[in-house]
Amino acid sequence: MTAKAPLSEDKLYERVADILESARAQVARTVNTSMVDAYWRVGREIVEVEQHGHARASYGEEVIARLAKRLTRRFGKGFSAQNLRRMRQFSLVFPAGSTIRSGLLSKLGEPPSRFAQGH
């Protein structure tokens, strides 16, 4: 009877380990999806709010440089002017309503932002 106990415990361990690995992978996917969505929204804000919907604005680079400094002070690295320009480009390449945007929102279970509704 004692021979079965270790085998049963091994199965239990493997099942619990599988559950935890699966949960960790799901958390990583959710975090990644949320961050991609956040970066798209940041880019959209830059385009819509700072540039009034135009793909480029003469003062845009100055605004991005100042925004990058402020965001970096508050949130740490990852918000350089170059990264903000990439976020802006990301939102221009995949506009509201695009397949990637719709897929992100459905994965997150969030209602579309005001930009996805065309406002």
C-alpha distance (Angstrom), angle and dihedral (degrees) to the residues before:
residue distance angle dihedral
M1 . . .
T2 3.79 . .
A3 3.82 89.5 .
K4 3.82 90.0 65.6
A5 3.81 95.0 50.4
P6 3.83 96.4 68.4
L7 3.81 91.2 45.6
S8 3.80 90.5 50.0
E9 3.80 90.7 46.6
D10 3.80 90.1 49.5
K11 3.80 90.3 52.9
L12 3.79 90.5 47.0
Y13 3.80 90.6 49.7
E14 3.81 92.2 49.5
R15 3.80 92.8 47.9
V16 3.81 92.8 48.6
A17 3.81 91.1 45.2
D18 3.82 89.8 51.2
I19 3.81 90.8 50.7
L20 3.80 91.6 50.5
E21 3.82 93.9 45.2
S22 3.78 90.1 49.5
A23 3.81 91.4 49.6
R24 3.80 91.7 49.0
A25 3.78 91.2 50.3
Q26 3.82 90.3 49.3
V27 3.80 91.1 50.1
A28 3.81 90.6 50.8
R29 3.82 91.5 49.8
T30 3.80 91.5 47.6
V31 3.80 92.8 48.6
N32 3.80 91.6 46.8
T33 3.79 92.0 48.6
S34 3.79 91.5 47.5
M35 3.79 92.1 50.2
V36 3.81 92.8 48.4
D37 3.79 88.5 51.1
A38 3.81 91.0 47.9
Y39 3.80 91.7 50.3
W40 3.82 90.3 50.1
R41 3.80 89.7 50.9
V42 3.80 91.9 48.7
G43 3.80 89.4 52.2
R44 3.79 91.2 47.6
E45 3.82 90.7 50.6
I46 3.79 90.2 52.7
V47 3.79 91.4 50.4
E48 3.80 97.8 41.0
V49 3.77 103.7 34.6
E50 3.79 105.6 28.7
Q51 3.80 98.2 31.7
H52 3.81 98.7 31.5
G53 3.80 92.3 -125.5
H54 3.80 98.0 -51.5
A55 3.79 119.3 128.3
R56 3.80 90.3 -130.2
A57 3.76 135.6 18.4
S58 3.79 128.5 -171.5
Y59 3.78 91.8 -127.3
G60 3.79 94.0 40.8
E61 3.77 96.6 98.9
E62 3.80 92.5 53.2
V63 3.78 91.2 48.6
I64 3.80 91.0 49.0
A65 3.82 92.1 48.7
R66 3.81 92.0 51.8
L67 3.80 92.2 43.9
A68 3.81 90.7 49.8
K69 3.81 91.7 54.0
R70 3.77 93.1 49.0
L71 3.81 95.1 45.4
T72 3.80 92.0 46.8
R73 3.80 90.7 52.6
R74 3.79 90.7 51.5
F75 3.82 103.7 34.6
G76 3.80 104.8 21.0
K77 3.76 128.4 -127.0
G78 3.78 122.6 -8.8
F79 3.78 97.2 67.3
S80 3.78 102.3 84.2
A81 3.79 119.2 146.2
Q82 3.80 88.3 -104.4
N83 3.82 91.5 54.1
L84 3.80 91.4 47.5
R85 3.80 89.6 51.8
R86 3.81 88.2 52.0
M87 3.80 90.4 50.9
R88 3.79 89.6 50.2
Q89 3.81 90.3 50.0
F90 3.81 91.0 47.2
S91 3.80 90.7 56.4
L92 3.80 91.2 47.9
V93 3.80 94.5 48.7
F94 3.82 93.0 46.3
P95 3.81 105.2 34.8
A96 3.79 124.9 -170.7
G97 3.77 109.8 -67.0
S98 3.81 94.1 28.6
T99 3.79 118.5 134.3
I100 3.79 93.9 -107.1
R101 3.81 92.1 48.3
S102 3.80 92.8 47.6
G103 3.79 90.9 46.7
L104 3.79 92.1 52.4
L105 3.78 93.3 49.5
S106 3.79 93.4 48.2
K107 3.79 91.3 49.5
L108 3.78 90.6 50.7
G109 3.78 93.0 44.5
E110 3.81 90.7 -133.3
P111 3.77 128.2 139.4
P112 3.80 113.0 -111.7
S113 3.78 116.1 -87.6
R114 3.80 120.2 -113.3
F115 3.81 87.2 -94.8
A116 3.78 92.9 56.2
Q117 3.79 86.9 55.2
G118 3.78 91.4 54.5
H119 3.83 98.3 -106.0
